[in-house]
Amino acid sequence: MKKEKSSQNNSKKVVASNKKAYFDFLLFDKFEAGISLLGTEIKSIRKGAINLKDSYVKITDNLEAYLINCHISPYEFGNIYNHDPKRDRKLLLNKKEILKILNKVKQEKYTVVPTQAYFSSRYLKIEIALAKGKKLYDKRESLKAKDLKREIERNK
């Protein structure tokens, strides 16, 4: 008798979202990446102590992707086992995905930014996106659209 998978395995629980990326960049292709963590970092993330605000993704020459400047607060009960909050963390992507991202970055001058951190079943995943920076007038337009949407919701 085979057990059915629960609906909890297919759900995704968002831990952190990078709202600044949505405001500062035009986002294009999105990718899902695993992340390599040490010791108490996962416990700290489960408590919601992760900040993606100023972080970005860097791809090295030997085709490895790293999450730079992502702040994960030290776990309060970690004692000597805590790690550096802003250390570089390796992202787990397929070689084909890394090559695709690298080509876009080199040819079309894209930036790679993390947009979300979430748990997919029991694993932490980082959603990264290829992005281009917005100009000042684009940011104004997005603020106007946001205000207009808020007014429409308020009038309903």
N, CA, C and O atoms as a GROMACS GRO file, in nm:
protein
  624
    1MET      N    1   0.083  -0.117   0.000
    1MET     CA    2   0.000   0.000   0.000
    1MET      C    3   0.089   0.125   0.000
    1MET      O    4   0.171   0.143   0.090
    2LYS      N    5   0.071   0.209  -0.101
    2LYS     CA    6   0.156   0.325  -0.117
    2LYS      C    7   0.092   0.447  -0.051
    2LYS      O    8  -0.026   0.474  -0.071
    3LYS      N    9   0.170   0.520   0.028
    3LYS     CA   10   0.118   0.639   0.094
    3LYS      C   11   0.118   0.756  -0.004
    3LYS      O   12   0.209   0.772  -0.085
    4GLU      N   13   0.014   0.835   0.005
    4GLU     CA   14   0.006   0.954  -0.079
    4GLU      C   15   0.090   1.064  -0.015
    4GLU      O   16   0.101   1.075   0.107
    5LYS      N   17   0.148   1.147  -0.102
    5LYS     CA   18   0.224   1.260  -0.051
    5LYS      C   19   0.128   1.364   0.003
    5LYS      O   20   0.023   1.391  -0.057
    6SER      N   21   0.164   1.422   0.114
    6SER     CA   22   0.077   1.524   0.173
    6SER      C   23   0.089   1.654   0.094
    6SER      O   24   0.188   1.676   0.024
    7SER      N   25  -0.010   1.738   0.107
    7SER     CA   26  -0.009   1.866   0.037
    7SER      C   27   0.096   1.959   0.094
    7SER      O   28   0.133   2.057   0.030
    8GLN      N   29   0.146   1.929   0.214
    8GLN     CA   30   0.247   2.012   0.276
    8GLN      C   31   0.379   2.003   0.199
    8GLN      O   32   0.454   2.101   0.196
    9ASN      N   33   0.409   1.890   0.138
    9ASN     CA   34   0.533   1.875   0.063
    9ASN      C   35   0.536   1.964  -0.060
    9ASN      O   36   0.644   2.009  -0.100
   10ASN      N   37   0.421   1.991  -0.120
   10ASN     CA   38   0.416   2.069  -0.242
   10ASN      C   39   0.405   2.219  -0.214
   10ASN      O   40   0.424   2.299  -0.306
   11SER      N   41   0.375   2.257  -0.092
   11SER     CA   42   0.357   2.398  -0.061
   11SER      C   43   0.493   2.464  -0.041
   11SER      O   44   0.594   2.398  -0.015
   12LYS      N   45   0.492   2.596  -0.056
   12LYS     CA   46   0.616   2.667  -0.028
   12LYS      C   47   0.589   2.777   0.074
   12LYS      O   48   0.497   2.857   0.058
   13LYS      N   49   0.670   2.779   0.178
   13LYS     CA   50   0.656   2.874   0.287
   13LYS      C   51   0.763   2.982   0.270
   13LYS      O   52   0.882   2.956   0.289
   14VAL      N   53   0.719   3.103   0.235
   14VAL     CA   54   0.812   3.213   0.211
   14VAL      C   55   0.865   3.264   0.345
   14VAL      O   56   0.788   3.297   0.435
   15VAL      N   57   0.998   3.269   0.355
   15VAL     CA   58   1.064   3.315   0.477
   15VAL      C   59   1.103   3.462   0.463
   15VAL      O   60   1.087   3.540   0.557
   16ALA      N   61   1.156   3.499   0.345
   16ALA     CA   62   1.200   3.636   0.322
   16ALA      C   63   1.176   3.674   0.178
   16ALA      O   64   1.185   3.591   0.088
   17SER      N   65   1.146   3.801   0.157
   17SER     CA   66   1.124   3.852   0.023
   17SER      C   67   1.207   3.979   0.008
   17SER      O   68   1.222   4.057   0.102
   18ASN      N   69   1.261   4.000  -0.111
   18ASN     CA   70   1.346   4.115  -0.138
   18ASN      C   71   1.263   4.221  -0.210
   18ASN      O   72   1.265   4.228  -0.333
   19LYS      N   73   1.192   4.304  -0.135
   19LYS     CA   74   1.106   4.406  -0.194
   19LYS      C   75   1.186   4.513  -0.266
   19LYS      O   76   1.139   4.572  -0.363
   20LYS      N   77   1.306   4.538  -0.220
   20LYS     CA   78   1.391   4.639  -0.283
   20LYS      C   79   1.428   4.599  -0.425
   20LYS      O   80   1.442   4.684  -0.512
   21ALA      N   81   1.444   4.470  -0.449
   21ALA     CA   82   1.478   4.422  -0.583
   21ALA      C   83   1.364   4.449  -0.680
   21ALA      O   84   1.387   4.484  -0.795
   22TYR      N   85   1.240   4.431  -0.633
   22TYR     CA   86   1.125   4.456  -0.720
   22TYR      C   87   1.113   4.606  -0.751
   22TYR      O   88   1.062   4.642  -0.857
   23PHE      N   89   1.158   4.692  -0.660
   23PHE     CA   90   1.149   4.836  -0.681
   23PHE      C   91   1.264   4.888  -0.766
   23PHE      O   92   1.243   4.975  -0.851
   24ASP      N   93   1.385   4.837  -0.744
   24ASP     CA   94   1.504   4.890  -0.812
   24ASP      C   95   1.534   4.825  -0.947
   24ASP      O   96   1.611   4.882  -1.025
   25PHE      N   97   1.477   4.710  -0.975
   25PHE     CA   98   1.513   4.636  -1.096
   25PHE      C   99   1.390   4.593  -1.175
   25PHE      O  100   1.282   4.576  -1.120
   26LEU      N  101   1.410   4.577  -1.305
   26LEU     CA  102   1.313   4.508  -1.390
   26LEU      C  103   1.355   4.362  -1.392
   26LEU      O  104   1.467   4.332  -1.433
   27LEU      N  105   1.270   4.273  -1.348
   27LEU     CA  106   1.305   4.131  -1.334
   27LEU      C  107   1.261   4.053  -1.457
   27LEU      O  108   1.152   4.075  -1.509
   28PHE      N  109   1.348   3.962  -1.502
   28PHE     CA  110   1.319   3.882  -1.620
   28PHE      C  111   1.312   3.734  -1.584
   28PHE      O  112   1.216   3.693  -1.519
   29ASP      N  113   1.408   3.654  -1.623
   29ASP     CA  114   1.405   3.510  -1.597
   29ASP      C  115   1.430   3.482  -1.449
   29ASP      O  116   1.514   3.545  -1.386
   30LYS      N  117   1.354   3.385  -1.396
   30LYS     CA  118   1.371   3.346  -1.256
   30LYS      C  119   1.419   3.202  -1.249
   30LYS      O  120   1.380   3.118  -1.330
   31PHE      N  121   1.503   3.174  -1.151
   31PHE     CA  122   1.558   3.041  -1.129
   31PHE      C  123   1.543   3.005  -0.982
   31PHE      O  124   1.542   3.092  -0.895
   32GLU      N  125   1.532   2.875  -0.954
   32GLU     CA  126   1.526   2.824  -0.818
   32GLU      C  127   1.658   2.758  -0.786
   32GLU      O  128   1.703   2.670  -0.860
   33ALA      N  129   1.720   2.801  -0.677
   33ALA     CA  130   1.851   2.746  -0.639
   33ALA      C  131   1.847   2.699  -0.495
   33ALA      O  132   1.784   2.761  -0.409
   34GLY      N  133   1.915   2.590  -0.469
   34GLY     CA  134   1.936   2.547  -0.332
   34GLY      C  135   2.050   2.629  -0.275
   34GLY      O  136   2.117   2.702  -0.348
   35ILE      N  137   2.072   2.619  -0.146
   35ILE     CA  138   2.178   2.697  -0.083
   35ILE      C  139   2.251   2.609   0.017
   35ILE      O  140   2.190   2.530   0.089
   36SER      N  141   2.381   2.624   0.021
   36SER     CA  142   2.465   2.546   0.112
   36SER      C  143   2.483   2.625   0.241
   36SER      O  144   2.540   2.734   0.240
   37LEU      N  145   2.433   2.570   0.352
   37LEU     CA  146   2.438   2.638   0.480
   37LEU      C  147   2.519   2.556   0.581
   37LEU      O  148   2.538   2.436   0.564
   38LEU      N  149   2.566   2.624   0.684
   38LEU     CA  150   2.642   2.558   0.789
   38LEU      C  151   2.566   2.563   0.921
   38LEU      O  152   2.502   2.662   0.954
   39GLY      N  153   2.575   2.455   0.996
   39GLY     CA  154   2.530   2.447   1.135
   39GLY      C  155   2.401   2.516   1.172
   39GLY      O  156   2.293   2.475   1.132
   40THR      N  157   2.414   2.623   1.250
   40THR     CA  158   2.298   2.687   1.310
   40THR      C  159   2.228   2.785   1.217
   40THR      O  160   2.127   2.844   1.256
   41GLU      N  161   2.278   2.805   1.096
   41GLU     CA  162   2.216   2.902   1.004
   41GLU      C  163   2.073   2.863   0.970
   41GLU      O  164   1.986   2.949   0.961
   42ILE      N  165   2.047   2.737   0.950
   42ILE     CA  166   1.912   2.694   0.912
   42ILE      C  167   1.814   2.718   1.026
   42ILE      O  168   1.698   2.752   1.002
   43LYS      N  169   1.859   2.700   1.151
   43LYS     CA  170   1.771   2.726   1.266
   43LYS      C  171   1.736   2.875   1.273
   43LYS      O  172   1.623   2.912   1.304
   44SER      N  173   1.834   2.958   1.244
   44SER     CA  174   1.811   3.101   1.245
   44SER      C  175   1.715   3.142   1.132
   44SER      O  176   1.631   3.230   1.152
   45ILE      N  177   1.727   3.079   1.017
   45ILE     CA  178   1.638   3.109   0.903
   45ILE      C  179   1.496   3.063   0.934
   45ILE      O  180   1.401   3.132   0.898
   46ARG      N  181   1.481   2.950   0.998
   46ARG     CA  182   1.347   2.903   1.035
   46ARG      C  183   1.276   3.003   1.126
   46ARG      O  184   1.153   3.010   1.126
   47LYS      N  185   1.353   3.079   1.204
   47LYS     CA  186   1.295   3.183   1.289
   47LYS      C  187   1.270   3.312   1.210
   47LYS      O  188   1.214   3.407   1.264
   48GLY      N  189   1.311   3.315   1.083
   48GLY     CA  190   1.286   3.432   0.998
   48GLY      C  191   1.395   3.537   1.005
   48GLY      O  192   1.371   3.652   0.969
   49ALA      N  193   1.514   3.501   1.050
   49ALA     CA  194   1.622   3.598   1.068
   49ALA      C  195   1.715   3.601   0.946
   49ALA      O  196   1.835   3.580   0.958
   50ILE      N  197   1.657   3.626   0.828
   50ILE     CA  198   1.735   3.637   0.705
   50ILE      C  199   1.696   3.766   0.635
   50ILE      O  200   1.580   3.804   0.636
   51ASN      N  201   1.795   3.834   0.575
   51ASN     CA  202   1.771   3.960   0.507
   51ASN      C  203   1.838   3.955   0.370
   51ASN      O  204   1.960   3.940   0.360
   52LEU      N  205   1.759   3.967   0.264
   52LEU     CA  206   1.809   3.962   0.127
   52LEU      C  207   1.825   4.101   0.066
   52LEU      O  208   1.856   4.113  -0.053
   53LYS      N  209   1.805   4.205   0.143
   53LYS     CA  210   1.791   4.341   0.091
   53LYS      C  211   1.904   4.385  -0.002
   53LYS      O  212   1.876   4.425  -0.115
   54ASP      N  213   2.028   4.380   0.039
   54ASP     CA  214   2.139   4.430  -0.042
   54ASP      C  215   2.223   4.318  -0.104
   54ASP      O  216   2.336   4.341  -0.145
   55SER      N  217   2.168   4.199  -0.111
   55SER     CA  218   2.246   4.086  -0.160
   55SER      C  219   2.236   4.071  -0.312
   55SER      O  220   2.144   4.122  -0.376
   56TYR      N  221   2.332   4.000  -0.366
   56TYR     CA  222   2.337   3.972  -0.509
   56TYR      C  223   2.407   3.840  -0.531
   56TYR      O  224   2.462   3.781  -0.438
   57VAL      N  225   2.406   3.792  -0.656
   57VAL     CA  226   2.467   3.664  -0.689
   57VAL      C  227   2.588   3.689  -0.778
   57VAL      O  228   2.581   3.767  -0.873
   58LYS      N  229   2.698   3.623  -0.746
   58LYS     CA  230   2.821   3.634  -0.824
   58LYS      C  231   2.857   3.496  -0.875
   58LYS      O  232   2.852   3.398  -0.801
   59ILE      N  233   2.892   3.488  -1.004
   59ILE     CA  234   2.933   3.360  -1.064
   59ILE      C  235   3.083   3.365  -1.087
   59ILE      O  236   3.133   3.457  -1.153
   60THR      N  237   3.154   3.267  -1.034
   60THR     CA  238   3.299   3.264  -1.044
   60THR      C  239   3.343   3.199  -1.175
   60THR      O  240   3.261   3.148  -1.251
   61ASP      N  241   3.475   3.202  -1.200
   61ASP     CA  242   3.531   3.146  -1.323
   61ASP      C  243   3.514   2.995  -1.333
   61ASP      O  244   3.503   2.942  -1.444
   62ASN      N  245   3.511   2.925  -1.219
   62ASN     CA  246   3.496   2.780  -1.223
   62ASN      C  247   3.348   2.739  -1.214
   62ASN      O  248   3.317   2.632  -1.163
   63LEU      N  249   3.259   2.825  -1.264
   63LEU     CA  250   3.115   2.798  -1.277
   63LEU      C  251   3.048   2.760  -1.145
   63LEU      O  252   2.980   2.658  -1.136
   64GLU      N  253   3.069   2.842  -1.045
   64GLU     CA  254   2.999   2.828  -0.919
   64GLU      C  255   2.931   2.960  -0.886
   64GLU      O  256   2.989   3.066  -0.908
   65ALA      N  257   2.808   2.952  -0.835
   65ALA     CA  258   2.732   3.071  -0.801
   65ALA      C  259   2.736   3.091  -0.650
   65ALA      O  260   2.720   2.996  -0.574
   66TYR      N  261   2.757   3.215  -0.607
   66TYR     CA  262   2.763   3.248  -0.465
   66TYR      C  263   2.667   3.361  -0.434
   66TYR      O  264   2.654   3.456  -0.511
   67LEU      N  265   2.600   3.351  -0.320
   67LEU     CA  266   2.514   3.456  -0.270
   67LEU      C  267   2.599   3.545  -0.182
   67LEU      O  268   2.651   3.502  -0.079
   68ILE      N  269   2.613   3.671  -0.223
   68ILE     CA  270   2.701   3.766  -0.156
   68ILE      C  271   2.617   3.865  -0.076
   68ILE      O  272   2.511   3.909  -0.121
   69ASN      N  273   2.665   3.900   0.043
   69ASN     CA  274   2.608   4.006   0.125
   69ASN      C  275   2.468   3.975   0.178
   69ASN      O  276   2.392   4.067   0.209
   70CYS      N  277   2.432   3.850   0.190
   70CYS     CA  278   2.305   3.810   0.249
   70CYS      C  279   2.328   3.795   0.400
   70CYS      O  280   2.419   3.725   0.444
   71HIS      N  281   2.245   3.862   0.478
   71HIS     CA  282   2.263   3.860   0.623
   71HIS      C  283   2.171   3.757   0.688
   71HIS      O  284   2.049   3.766   0.677
   72ILE      N  285   2.233   3.660   0.755
   72ILE     CA  286   2.160   3.563   0.837
   72ILE      C  287   2.206   3.585   0.980
   72ILE      O  288   2.323   3.561   1.013
   73SER      N  289   2.116   3.630   1.064
   73SER     CA  290   2.151   3.661   1.204
   73SER      C  291   2.201   3.537   1.276
   73SER      O  292   2.154   3.426   1.248
   74PRO      N  293   2.296   3.554   1.368
   74PRO     CA  294   2.344   3.439   1.446
   74PRO      C  295   2.232   3.380   1.529
   74PRO      O  296   2.147   3.452   1.581
   75TYR      N  297   2.232   3.248   1.541
   75TYR     CA  298   2.131   3.178   1.621
   75TYR      C  299   2.158   3.207   1.768
   75TYR      O  300   2.271   3.193   1.814
   76GLU      N  301   2.055   3.248   1.841
   76GLU     CA  302   2.073   3.294   1.978
   76GLU      C  303   2.123   3.187   2.074
   76GLU      O  304   2.186   3.220   2.175
   77PHE      N  305   2.096   3.059   2.044
   77PHE     CA  306   2.143   2.952   2.132
   77PHE      C  307   2.264   2.878   2.072
   77PHE      O  308   2.294   2.766   2.113
   78GLY      N  309   2.331   2.941   1.977
   78GLY     CA  310   2.437   2.875   1.903
   78GLY      C  311   2.572   2.872   1.972
   78GLY      O  312   2.657   2.792   1.934
   79ASN      N  313   2.594   2.957   2.071
   79ASN     CA  314   2.722   2.965   2.142
   79ASN      C  315   2.839   2.982   2.046
   79ASN      O  316   2.841   3.076   1.967
   80ILE      N  317   2.936   2.892   2.053
   80ILE     CA  318   3.056   2.903   1.969
   80ILE      C  319   3.034   2.848   1.829
   80ILE      O  320   3.122   2.858   1.744
   81TYR      N  321   2.918   2.789   1.804
   81TYR     CA  322   2.894   2.725   1.675
   81TYR      C  323   2.833   2.820   1.572
   81TYR      O  324   2.806   2.778   1.459
   82ASN      N  325   2.810   2.947   1.608
   82ASN     CA  326   2.757   3.043   1.514
   82ASN      C  327   2.860   3.078   1.408
   82ASN      O  328   2.980   3.065   1.430
   83HIS      N  329   2.810   3.124   1.294
   83HIS     CA  330   2.896   3.157   1.181
   83HIS      C  331   2.886   3.305   1.150
   83HIS      O  332   2.800   3.375   1.204
   84ASP      N  333   2.974   3.352   1.064
   84ASP     CA  334   2.974   3.492   1.022
   84ASP      C  335   2.841   3.525   0.953
   84ASP      O  336   2.803   3.455   0.859
   85PRO      N  337   2.770   3.628   0.997
   85PRO     CA  338   2.638   3.658   0.940
   85PRO      C  339   2.639   3.694   0.793
   85PRO      O  340   2.540   3.670   0.724
   86LYS      N  341   2.746   3.752   0.742
   86LYS     CA  342   2.749   3.797   0.603
   86LYS      C  343   2.844   3.717   0.515
   86LYS      O  344   2.891   3.767   0.413
   87ARG      N  345   2.873   3.595   0.552
   87ARG     CA  346   2.965   3.516   0.471
   87ARG      C  347   2.903   3.481   0.336
   87ARG      O  348   2.781   3.481   0.320
   88ASP      N  349   2.989   3.449   0.238
   88ASP     CA  350   2.941   3.410   0.105
   88ASP      C  351   2.890   3.267   0.113
   88ASP      O  352   2.954   3.180   0.171
   89ARG      N  353   2.772   3.244   0.053
   89ARG     CA  354   2.710   3.111   0.057
   89ARG      C  355   2.695   3.058  -0.084
   89ARG      O  356   2.651   3.129  -0.174
   90LYS      N  357   2.731   2.934  -0.102
   90LYS     CA  358   2.725   2.873  -0.235
   90LYS      C  359   2.581   2.838  -0.272
   90LYS      O  360   2.507   2.782  -0.191
   91LEU      N  361   2.544   2.872  -0.395
   91LEU     CA  362   2.412   2.836  -0.447
   91LEU      C  363   2.425   2.710  -0.530
   91LEU      O  364   2.523   2.691  -0.602
   92LEU      N  365   2.327   2.624  -0.518
   92LEU     CA  366   2.330   2.495  -0.585
   92LEU      C  367   2.243   2.502  -0.710
   92LEU      O  368   2.120   2.498  -0.704
   93LEU      N  369   2.310   2.513  -0.825
   93LEU     CA  370   2.244   2.521  -0.955
   93LEU      C  371   2.307   2.419  -1.050
   93LEU      O  372   2.422   2.378  -1.031
   94ASN      N  373   2.231   2.380  -1.151
   94ASN     CA  374   2.287   2.293  -1.255
   94ASN      C  375   2.386   2.372  -1.340
   94ASN      O  376   2.377   2.494  -1.349
   95LYS      N  377   2.480   2.302  -1.401
   95LYS     CA  378   2.580   2.367  -1.485
   95LYS      C  379   2.513   2.438  -1.603
   95LYS      O  380   2.557   2.545  -1.645
   96LYS      N  381   2.408   2.377  -1.657
   96LYS     CA  382   2.335   2.436  -1.770
   96LYS      C  383   2.272   2.569  -1.729
   96LYS      O  384   2.275   2.666  -1.805
   97GLU      N  385   2.215   2.573  -1.609
   97GLU     CA  386   2.154   2.696  -1.560
   97GLU      C  387   2.259   2.805  -1.536
   97GLU      O  388   2.237   2.921  -1.569
   98ILE      N  389   2.372   2.766  -1.478
   98ILE     CA  390   2.479   2.862  -1.453
   98ILE      C  391   2.532   2.920  -1.584
   98ILE      O  392   2.557   3.040  -1.592
   99LEU      N  393   2.550   2.836  -1.686
   99LEU     CA  394   2.596   2.884  -1.816
   99LEU      C  395   2.496   2.979  -1.879
   99LEU      O  396   2.534   3.080  -1.939
  100LYS      N  397   2.368   2.949  -1.866
  100LYS     CA  398   2.264   3.036  -1.921
  100LYS      C  399   2.267   3.173  -1.853
  100LYS      O  400   2.260   3.276  -1.919
  101ILE      N  401   2.278   3.172  -1.722
  101ILE     CA  402   2.284   3.297  -1.645
  101ILE      C  403   2.411   3.375  -1.682
  101ILE      O  404   2.406   3.497  -1.702
  102LEU      N  405   2.523   3.305  -1.690
  102LEU     CA  406   2.651   3.370  -1.718
  102LEU      C  407   2.650   3.435  -1.856
  102LEU      O  408   2.702   3.545  -1.873
  103ASN      N  409   2.591   3.368  -1.956
  103ASN     CA  410   2.582   3.427  -2.090
  103ASN      C  411   2.498   3.554  -2.089
  103ASN      O  412   2.536   3.653  -2.152
  104LYS      N  413   2.386   3.552  -2.019
  104LYS     CA  414   2.300   3.672  -2.011
  104LYS      C  415   2.373   3.786  -1.941
  104LYS      O  416   2.362   3.902  -1.982
  105VAL      N  417   2.448   3.754  -1.836
  105VAL     CA  418   2.519   3.858  -1.762
  105VAL      C  419   2.628   3.921  -1.848
  105VAL      O  420   2.644   4.043  -1.847
  106LYS      N  421   2.702   3.839  -1.922
  106LYS     CA  422   2.812   3.891  -2.004
  106LYS      C  423   2.762   3.964  -2.128
  106LYS      O  424   2.813   4.071  -2.161
  107GLN      N  425   2.665   3.907  -2.199
  107GLN     CA  426   2.622   3.964  -2.326
  107GLN      C  427   2.525   4.080  -2.309
  107GLN      O  428   2.540   4.183  -2.376
  108GLU      N  429   2.427   4.066  -2.222
  108GLU     CA  430   2.321   4.165  -2.214
  108GLU      C  431   2.327   4.251  -2.088
  108GLU      O  432   2.233   4.325  -2.060
  109LYS      N  433   2.437   4.241  -2.012
  109LYS     CA  434   2.461   4.324  -1.894
  109LYS      C  435   2.350   4.314  -1.788
  109LYS      O  436   2.306   4.415  -1.733
  110TYR      N  437   2.306   4.192  -1.761
  110TYR     CA  438   2.209   4.169  -1.654
  110TYR      C  439   2.280   4.161  -1.520
  110TYR      O  440   2.400   4.137  -1.512
  111THR      N  441   2.204   4.181  -1.415
  111THR     CA  442   2.247   4.159  -1.278
  111THR      C  443   2.166   4.043  -1.224
  111THR      O  444   2.052   4.023  -1.266
  112VAL      N  445   2.222   3.965  -1.133
  112VAL     CA  446   2.150   3.853  -1.075
  112VAL      C  447   2.123   3.886  -0.929
  112VAL      O  448   2.215   3.904  -0.849
  113VAL      N  449   1.993   3.894  -0.894
  113VAL     CA  450   1.954   3.929  -0.758
  113VAL      C  451   1.862   3.823  -0.700
  113VAL      O  452   1.782   3.764  -0.773
  114PRO      N  453   1.871   3.798  -0.570
  114PRO     CA  454   1.775   3.706  -0.506
  114PRO      C  455   1.644   3.780  -0.481
  114PRO      O  456   1.645   3.896  -0.439
  115THR      N  457   1.532   3.714  -0.505
  115THR     CA  458   1.403   3.777  -0.484
  115THR      C  459   1.327   3.718  -0.366
  115THR      O  460   1.251   3.788  -0.299
  116GLN      N  461   1.346   3.588  -0.339
  116GLN     CA  462   1.275   3.524  -0.228
  116GLN      C  463   1.360   3.413  -0.168
  116GLN      O  464   1.444   3.353  -0.234
  117ALA      N  465   1.335   3.388  -0.040
  117ALA     CA  466   1.388   3.270   0.028
  117ALA      C  467   1.267   3.196   0.083
  117ALA      O  468   1.185   3.255   0.154
  118TYR      N  469   1.256   3.067   0.052
  118TYR     CA  470   1.140   2.992   0.097
  118TYR      C  471   1.177   2.846   0.119
  118TYR      O  472   1.278   2.797   0.068
  119PHE      N  473   1.092   2.778   0.196
  119PHE     CA  474   1.109   2.635   0.220
  119PHE      C  475   1.020   2.559   0.124
  119PHE      O  476   0.898   2.578   0.122
  120SER      N  477   1.080   2.474   0.044
  120SER     CA  478   1.008   2.383  -0.043
  120SER      C  479   1.026   2.245   0.018
  120SER      O  480   1.137   2.192   0.018
  121SER      N  481   0.921   2.189   0.069
  121SER     CA  482   0.922   2.073   0.159
  121SER      C  483   1.014   2.106   0.276
  121SER      O  484   0.980   2.194   0.354
  122ARG      N  485   1.126   2.041   0.292
  122ARG     CA  486   1.210   2.072   0.408
  122ARG      C  487   1.339   2.146   0.370
  122ARG      O  488   1.421   2.175   0.457
  123TYR      N  489   1.355   2.176   0.242
  123TYR     CA  490   1.477   2.241   0.196
  123TYR      C  491   1.457   2.389   0.172
  123TYR      O  492   1.352   2.433   0.126
  124LEU      N  493   1.560   2.467   0.205
  124LEU     CA  494   1.555   2.610   0.179
  124LEU      C  495   1.594   2.635   0.035
  124LEU      O  496   1.696   2.583  -0.012
  125LYS      N  497   1.515   2.713  -0.035
  125LYS     CA  498   1.542   2.748  -0.174
  125LYS      C  499   1.550   2.900  -0.184
  125LYS      O  500   1.482   2.972  -0.110
  126ILE      N  501   1.632   2.946  -0.276
  126ILE     CA  502   1.645   3.088  -0.304
  126ILE      C  503   1.600   3.109  -0.448
  126ILE      O  504   1.650   3.043  -0.539
  127GLU      N  505   1.505   3.200  -0.467
  127GLU     CA  506   1.462   3.233  -0.602
  127GLU      C  507   1.548   3.350  -0.648
  127GLU      O  508   1.548   3.456  -0.586
  128ILE      N  509   1.622   3.330  -0.758
  128ILE     CA  510   1.705   3.436  -0.812
  128ILE      C  511   1.650   3.478  -0.947
  128ILE      O  512   1.585   3.399  -1.016
  129ALA      N  513   1.675   3.603  -0.984
  129ALA     CA  514   1.621   3.655  -1.109
  129ALA      C  515   1.726   3.736  -1.182
  129ALA      O  516   1.810   3.802  -1.121
  130LEU      N  517   1.720   3.728  -1.315
  130LEU     CA  518   1.802   3.816  -1.398
  130LEU      C  519   1.733   3.951  -1.400
  130LEU      O  520   1.612   3.958  -1.421
  131ALA      N  521   1.809   4.058  -1.379
  131ALA     CA  522   1.747   4.188  -1.364
  131ALA      C  523   1.830   4.296  -1.433
  131ALA      O  524   1.951   4.284  -1.451
  132LYS      N  525   1.759   4.403  -1.471
  132LYS     CA  526   1.824   4.524  -1.520
  132LYS      C  527   1.777   4.638  -1.433
  132LYS      O  528   1.660   4.643  -1.394
  133GLY      N  529   1.867   4.730  -1.403
  133GLY     CA  530   1.833   4.841  -1.316
  133GLY      C  531   1.731   4.934  -1.378
  133GLY      O  532   1.734   4.962  -1.498
  134LYS      N  533   1.639   4.983  -1.294
  134LYS     CA  534   1.538   5.079  -1.340
  134LYS      C  535   1.597   5.220  -1.339
  134LYS      O  536   1.684   5.251  -1.257
  135LYS      N  537   1.550   5.302  -1.428
  135LYS     CA  538   1.583   5.444  -1.426
  135LYS      C  539   1.491   5.512  -1.327
  135LYS      O  540   1.395   5.452  -1.279
  136LEU      N  541   1.520   5.638  -1.297
  136LEU     CA  542   1.441   5.712  -1.199
  136LEU      C  543   1.296   5.726  -1.242
  136LEU      O  544   1.205   5.714  -1.160
  137TYR      N  545   1.274   5.749  -1.371
  137TYR     CA  546   1.136   5.766  -1.419
  137TYR      C  547   1.059   5.635  -1.413
  137TYR      O  548   0.937   5.636  -1.394
  138ASP      N  549   1.127   5.521  -1.428
  138ASP     CA  550   1.061   5.391  -1.412
  138ASP      C  551   1.015   5.370  -1.268
  138ASP      O  552   0.907   5.315  -1.243
  139LYS      N  553   1.098   5.415  -1.174
  139LYS     CA  554   1.063   5.400  -1.033
  139LYS      C  555   0.941   5.487  -1.000
  139LYS      O  556   0.854   5.446  -0.924
  140ARG      N  557   0.937   5.607  -1.057
  140ARG     CA  558   0.822   5.695  -1.035
  140ARG      C  559   0.695   5.632  -1.090
  140ARG      O  560   0.589   5.639  -1.027
  141GLU      N  561   0.705   5.572  -1.208
  141GLU     CA  562   0.588   5.507  -1.267
  141GLU      C  563   0.538   5.392  -1.181
  141GLU      O  564   0.417   5.374  -1.164
  142SER      N  565   0.630   5.314  -1.127
  142SER     CA  566   0.588   5.202  -1.042
  142SER      C  567   0.522   5.252  -0.913
  142SER      O  568   0.429   5.190  -0.863
  143LEU      N  569   0.572   5.365  -0.859
  143LEU     CA  570   0.508   5.424  -0.740
  143LEU      C  571   0.368   5.475  -0.772
  143LEU      O  572   0.276   5.458  -0.692
  144LYS      N  573   0.351   5.538  -0.889
  144LYS     CA  574   0.219   5.586  -0.929
  144LYS      C  575   0.122   5.470  -0.946
  144LYS      O  576   0.007   5.478  -0.903
  145ALA      N  577   0.168   5.362  -1.010
  145ALA     CA  578   0.082   5.245  -1.030
  145ALA      C  579   0.043   5.183  -0.896
  145ALA      O  580  -0.070   5.140  -0.878
  146LYS      N  581   0.137   5.179  -0.804
  146LYS     CA  582   0.109   5.124  -0.671
  146LYS      C  583   0.006   5.209  -0.598
  146LYS      O  584  -0.087   5.155  -0.536
  147ASP      N  585   0.020   5.342  -0.604
  147ASP     CA  586  -0.076   5.431  -0.540
  147ASP      C  587  -0.214   5.420  -0.603
  147ASP      O  588  -0.315   5.420  -0.533
  148LEU      N  589  -0.218   5.409  -0.736
  148LEU     CA  590  -0.345   5.396  -0.806
  148LEU      C  591  -0.415   5.266  -0.767
  148LEU      O  592  -0.537   5.264  -0.746
  149LYS      N  593  -0.338   5.159  -0.758
  149LYS     CA  594  -0.394   5.029  -0.719
  149LYS      C  595  -0.450   5.036  -0.577
  149LYS      O  596  -0.555   4.979  -0.548
  150ARG      N  597  -0.378   5.105  -0.489
  150ARG     CA  598  -0.421   5.120  -0.350
  150ARG      C  599  -0.552   5.200  -0.342
  150ARG      O  600  -0.641   5.166  -0.265
  151GLU      N  601  -0.563   5.305  -0.422
  151GLU     CA  602  -0.685   5.386  -0.426
  151GLU      C  603  -0.805   5.304  -0.475
  151GLU      O  604  -0.915   5.315  -0.420
  152ILE      N  605  -0.783   5.223  -0.578
  152ILE     CA  606  -0.891   5.140  -0.631
  152ILE      C  607  -0.939   5.041  -0.526
  152ILE      O  608  -1.059   5.020  -0.509
  153GLU      N  609  -0.845   4.979  -0.455
  153GLU     CA  610  -0.880   4.885  -0.348
  153GLU      C  611  -0.955   4.955  -0.234
  153GLU      O  612  -1.047   4.898  -0.175
  154ARG      N  613  -0.916   5.077  -0.205
  154ARG     CA  614  -0.978   5.152  -0.096
  154ARG      C  615  -1.122   5.190  -0.131
  154ARG      O  616  -1.209   5.193  -0.043
  155ASN      N  617  -1.148   5.220  -0.260
  155ASN     CA  618  -1.281   5.261  -0.304
  155ASN      C  619  -1.380   5.146  -0.318
  155ASN      O  620  -1.500   5.169  -0.329
  156LYS      N  621  -1.332   5.023  -0.319
  156LYS     CA  622  -1.421   4.908  -0.335
  156LYS      C  623  -1.505   4.884  -0.214
  156LYS      O  624  -1.585   4.791  -0.213
   0.00000   0.00000   0.00000
